[in-house]
Amino acid sequence: MGKLRILMMMSLLALVIAACSGDDDTVATLEAAISNDDITAAVTAEPQAEAEADAGNDTVEVAPADAVVEEPEVEAPAPEIAQVERPDWHNTTLVDARTGESFTLADFAGQTVFVEPMATWCTNCRSQLGRVAQARFDLDPEQHVFIALSLEPGLSNDTLANYADGLGFDWTFAVIPPDLLSALSDEFGRAIRSAPNTPHFVIRPDGSFTSLSTGSKSVDQIVEEMRRESEV
């Protein structure tokens, strides 16, 4: 409570006491003091000033927080794989039996390539290609490539494409040209010409390649080999 309000209350109390005692002069003096405009205005203004002060105290200024800018994540580029000197047969032109587009084995630098010579009449090849189809589900198609090369001279692209489509083999099929077959025979031996032996080899991401493998391979063996040869 303000000092002026206390003074006002004391004056009123004194006025009551004087009135009770019958002192008319004291009563008149006190009434004049109480009616003083300055005191009345001060007493009236004091609560308003206190209320405004209290209202001001309720306002809390909060300094703006420093803006936090998140840096965008930038994916680091994949390290380049040093390439070995490739043999000439890596650059022999092949034709995709489905699309008619030309390609070479060297086009897949940086990827792991499973190359399997085969024949449409070969039942062993068909079984092996079926396991390849299953293995592909467990491998990254961006990293692991499969190519089937028909050993049948003169086979048309349409016939080979129909064979692959009919069995649901949806990777690349091509008829092997005579010069590539000759070069592969020089590189791996004549066993590569025997489709029933289910020959295959793997070209690593750096361009080097495995020796020729023959015989039936399980799905797990194919997956394991492709992952192993990917680690150059």
Helices and strands as residue ranges (DSSP letters): H 3-21, H 24-34, H 37-58, G 88-91, E 94-95, E 102-103, G 105-108, E 112-118, H 123-135, G 136-138, E 144-150, H 157-167, E 172-175, H 178-188, G 190-193, G 195-197, E 201-203, H 219-230
